[in-house]
Amino acid sequence: MATATAPTDVELRPGRFWPDMLVITRRNLLRNVRLPQLLLFATIQPVMFLVLFTFVFGGAIGGTIPAEAGGDYINFLLPGLMVQIATFGAGQTGIGLSEDLDKGVIDRFRSLPMSRSAVLAGRTLADLARNAFVTTLMLLVAFAIGFRYQNGFLGLVGALLVVLAFTYAFSWIFACIGLRVRSPEAVQSATFLPVFPLVFASSVFVPTETMPVWLRTFAENQPVTVVANAMRGLILGPGVLEEGTSVLEQVLLALGWSAAITAVFAPIAVRLYRRVTS
């Protein structure tokens, strides 16, 4: 008697990827609606960071920020803080995948005639939508407590697109971690390992000019600083950047980092996913 085998990407029509990806995206978005506490906690933390860093550290750090930031620490802080929150938010991709593995959801997907790549693409796309919502909410709170952009509305929109592209890229890194580590508790701890040094050794909270030379060299040449600087240039204007650095240059570098991270880690994540479902 013939036995049923789980379908693979090779056995499926290429046209299955897009509809399958949309189904998985919808499934993960509905999960946020049905479990509103997930979205609630994801929004409380960014707002707390914004308020605390603005009013607790603003008085001490405010004197080190460029005058082009409008004289307010929150104008300098917000672009960098949006990068930090987006990077931390991308960790939910790895946590969500590990939970699906732990609960057997991935095994159910495996038994269906669907594209395996679509499972990962749908997951990262849904997390991108959730991070876009959180970022927008944080921006609205920032306006309420004094943030003002200096370079026009289109510059603000461009900055949001840059940070979302970076968030999407980092989701693939955490997808690899989630598929490799598998345990939700371990993944939650593992997500902090790449994020902490990149966020705190960067220009997110203070200008890199205040750092020791050895740390400044690292801080100025890592992706979080590049993205934060690109966003500041788009939101506050070119005067906030170092002399001789153009906004276009920083934006292209930020998008280059996002494209490179996605190009490296997306294929690795798909390979790991096929390995755990084979």
C-alpha positions as CSV (number, residue, x, y, z in Angstrom):
1,M,0.0,0.0,0.0
2,A,1.4,3.4,-1.0
3,T,2.3,5.8,1.8
4,A,1.7,9.5,1.8
5,T,4.7,11.8,1.9
6,A,4.9,15.4,2.9
7,P,5.1,17.7,-0.1
8,T,8.2,19.7,-0.8
9,D,8.9,22.9,-2.7
10,V,10.1,21.0,-5.7
11,E,6.8,19.2,-6.0
12,L,4.8,22.4,-5.9
13,R,4.0,24.9,-8.6
14,P,6.1,28.0,-8.3
15,G,2.9,30.0,-8.2
16,R,2.0,28.6,-4.8
17,F,4.5,30.8,-2.9
18,W,2.6,34.1,-3.0
19,P,-0.9,32.8,-2.0
20,D,0.7,30.7,0.7
21,M,2.8,33.6,2.0
22,L,-0.4,35.7,2.3
23,V,-2.2,33.0,4.2
24,I,0.6,32.7,6.7
25,T,0.9,36.4,7.0
26,R,-2.8,36.7,7.7
27,R,-2.6,33.8,10.3
28,N,0.2,35.6,12.2
29,L,-1.6,38.9,12.1
30,L,-4.8,37.4,13.4
31,R,-2.8,35.9,16.2
32,N,-2.0,39.4,17.4
33,V,-5.7,40.3,17.4
34,R,-6.7,37.1,19.2
35,L,-3.9,37.5,21.8
36,P,-4.0,41.3,22.3
37,Q,-1.6,41.1,25.3
38,L,1.2,40.3,22.9
39,L,0.6,43.6,21.1
40,L,0.0,45.4,24.4
41,F,3.4,44.4,25.9
42,A,5.1,45.1,22.6
43,T,3.9,48.7,22.7
44,I,4.3,49.5,26.4
45,Q,8.0,48.8,26.4
46,P,8.9,51.3,23.6
47,V,6.8,54.0,25.2
48,M,8.5,53.4,28.5
49,F,12.0,53.6,26.9
50,L,11.0,56.8,25.1
51,V,9.7,58.6,28.2
52,L,12.4,57.4,30.6
53,F,15.3,58.2,28.4
54,T,13.9,61.6,27.4
55,F,13.2,62.8,30.9
56,V,15.8,60.9,33.0
57,F,18.8,61.2,30.8
58,G,17.9,64.2,28.7
59,G,19.1,66.8,31.1
60,A,22.5,65.2,31.5
61,I,23.1,64.2,27.8
62,G,21.3,67.1,26.2
63,G,24.5,69.3,26.2
64,T,26.3,66.8,24.0
65,I,23.9,66.7,21.1
66,P,24.3,68.8,17.9
67,A,22.5,72.2,17.7
68,E,20.8,71.0,14.5
69,A,18.7,68.6,16.5
70,G,16.6,71.6,17.5
71,G,18.1,71.9,21.0
72,D,16.0,69.1,22.4
73,Y,17.4,65.7,23.3
74,I,14.2,63.9,22.2
75,N,14.8,65.1,18.6
76,F,18.2,63.4,18.6
77,L,17.1,60.4,20.6
78,L,14.0,59.4,18.7
79,P,15.6,58.2,15.4
80,G,18.1,56.1,17.3
81,L,15.5,54.8,19.7
82,M,13.3,53.7,16.8
83,V,16.2,51.6,15.5
84,Q,16.6,50.0,18.9
85,I,12.9,49.2,19.3
86,A,12.7,47.9,15.8
87,T,15.8,45.7,16.4
88,F,14.4,44.3,19.6
89,G,11.0,43.8,17.9
90,A,12.5,41.7,15.2
91,G,13.4,39.2,17.8
92,Q,9.8,38.2,17.9
93,T,10.3,36.4,14.6
94,G,12.7,33.9,16.3
95,I,10.5,33.5,19.3
96,G,7.4,32.9,17.2
97,L,9.0,30.3,15.1
98,S,10.4,28.5,18.1
99,E,6.9,28.5,19.7
100,D,5.4,27.1,16.5
101,L,8.0,24.3,16.4
102,D,7.5,23.6,20.1
103,K,3.7,23.4,19.7
104,G,3.7,21.3,16.6
105,V,2.3,24.0,14.3
106,I,5.2,23.6,11.9
107,D,4.5,19.9,11.7
108,R,1.0,20.7,10.5
109,F,2.3,23.1,7.9
110,R,4.6,20.3,6.8
111,S,1.7,18.0,6.0
112,L,0.0,20.6,3.8
113,P,0.6,21.2,0.1
114,M,2.3,24.5,0.6
115,S,5.6,26.2,0.0
116,R,8.0,26.0,2.9
117,S,9.6,29.3,2.0
118,A,6.2,31.0,2.3
119,V,6.0,30.0,5.9
120,L,9.1,32.1,6.7
121,A,8.2,34.9,4.4
122,G,4.7,35.2,5.9
123,R,6.2,35.2,9.4
124,T,8.6,38.0,8.7
125,L,6.1,40.0,6.8
126,A,3.5,39.8,9.6
127,D,6.2,40.8,12.1
128,L,7.1,43.7,9.9
129,A,3.5,44.9,10.0
130,R,3.5,44.6,13.8
131,N,6.7,46.5,14.1
132,A,5.3,49.2,11.8
133,F,2.4,49.7,14.1
134,V,4.6,49.9,17.2
135,T,7.0,52.3,15.5
136,T,4.1,54.6,14.5
137,L,2.6,54.5,18.0
138,M,6.0,55.5,19.5
139,L,6.3,58.3,17.0
140,L,2.8,59.7,18.0
141,V,3.8,59.5,21.7
142,A,7.1,61.4,20.8
143,F,5.1,64.2,19.2
144,A,3.0,64.4,22.4
145,I,6.1,65.0,24.6
146,G,7.9,67.4,22.3
147,F,9.5,65.8,19.3
148,R,9.5,67.9,16.1
149,Y,11.0,66.9,12.8
150,Q,13.2,69.5,11.1
151,N,13.5,68.3,7.5
152,G,10.0,68.1,6.1
153,F,7.3,65.4,6.2
154,L,8.8,63.4,3.3
155,G,12.1,63.1,5.3
156,L,10.1,61.6,8.2
157,V,8.4,59.1,6.0
158,G,11.7,58.2,4.4
159,A,13.2,57.6,7.8
160,L,10.4,55.2,8.7
161,L,10.9,53.2,5.5
162,V,14.6,52.9,6.3
163,V,14.1,51.6,9.8
164,L,11.4,49.2,8.6
165,A,13.7,47.8,5.9
166,F,16.3,47.3,8.7
167,T,13.8,45.6,10.9
168,Y,12.8,43.2,8.1
169,A,16.5,42.3,7.6
170,F,17.0,41.6,11.3
171,S,13.9,39.4,11.4
172,W,15.8,36.9,9.1
173,I,18.7,36.8,11.6
174,F,16.3,36.0,14.4
175,A,14.5,33.5,12.2
176,C,17.8,31.6,12.0
177,I,18.3,31.8,15.7
178,G,14.7,30.5,16.4
179,L,15.1,27.6,14.0
180,R,18.5,26.7,15.3
181,V,17.9,27.0,19.1
182,R,14.2,26.0,18.9
183,S,13.4,26.4,22.7
184,P,11.3,29.6,23.1
185,E,13.0,30.4,26.5
186,A,16.5,30.0,25.0
187,V,15.6,32.0,21.9
188,Q,14.3,34.9,24.0
189,S,17.7,35.0,25.8
190,A,19.7,34.5,22.6
191,T,18.1,37.4,20.8
192,F,19.7,39.8,23.2
193,L,23.2,38.6,22.4
194,P,23.6,40.3,19.0
195,V,21.3,43.2,19.9
196,F,22.9,44.6,23.1
197,P,26.4,45.4,21.8
198,L,25.1,46.8,18.5
199,V,22.6,49.1,20.2
200,F,24.5,50.3,23.2
201,A,27.9,50.7,21.3
202,S,26.3,53.0,18.7
203,S,25.0,56.5,18.2
204,V,21.5,55.6,19.4
205,F,21.8,57.4,22.8
206,V,24.8,59.7,22.4
207,P,27.0,61.0,19.6
208,T,30.0,58.7,19.0
209,E,32.4,61.6,19.5
210,T,32.0,61.1,23.2
211,M,33.4,57.5,23.1
212,P,37.0,56.2,23.4
213,V,38.8,55.9,20.1
214,W,38.7,52.0,20.0
215,L,34.9,52.0,20.8
216,R,34.2,54.8,18.4
217,T,35.8,53.0,15.5
218,F,33.5,50.0,16.1
219,A,30.4,52.2,16.8
220,E,30.7,54.3,13.6
221,N,31.1,51.3,11.3
222,Q,28.3,49.0,12.4
223,P,24.8,48.9,11.0
224,V,22.8,50.3,13.9
225,T,24.8,53.5,13.9
226,V,24.6,53.8,10.1
227,V,20.8,53.4,10.2
228,A,20.4,55.8,13.1
229,N,22.5,58.4,11.3
230,A,20.5,58.0,8.1
231,M,17.3,58.5,10.0
232,R,18.6,61.6,11.7
233,G,19.8,63.0,8.4
234,L,16.3,62.5,6.9
235,I,14.4,63.8,10.0
236,L,16.7,66.6,11.2
237,G,18.6,67.5,8.1
238,P,22.3,67.1,6.9
239,G,23.6,69.5,9.6
240,V,23.2,66.8,12.3
241,L,25.7,64.5,10.6
242,E,29.5,64.7,10.7
243,E,31.0,67.3,8.4
244,G,31.6,65.8,4.9
245,T,28.9,63.2,5.4
246,S,25.8,63.4,3.1
247,V,22.3,62.2,4.0
248,L,22.2,60.3,0.7
249,E,25.4,58.5,1.5
250,Q,24.1,57.4,4.9
251,V,20.7,56.3,3.4
252,L,22.4,54.2,0.8
253,L,24.7,52.6,3.4
254,A,21.7,51.8,5.6
255,L,19.8,50.2,2.7
256,G,22.9,48.4,1.7
257,W,23.3,46.9,5.2
258,S,19.6,45.8,5.1
259,A,19.9,44.3,1.7
260,A,23.2,42.5,2.6
261,I,21.8,41.1,5.9
262,T,18.6,39.8,4.1
263,A,20.6,38.3,1.2
264,V,22.8,36.4,3.7
265,F,20.4,35.2,6.3
266,A,17.2,34.6,4.3
267,P,18.7,31.7,2.4
268,I,20.2,30.3,5.6
269,A,16.8,30.5,7.4
270,V,15.1,28.7,4.5
271,R,17.8,26.0,4.6
272,L,17.3,25.6,8.3
273,Y,13.6,25.4,8.0
274,R,13.8,22.7,5.3
275,R,16.2,20.8,7.6
276,V,13.8,20.9,10.6
277,T,10.8,19.9,8.5
278,S,12.5,17.2,6.4
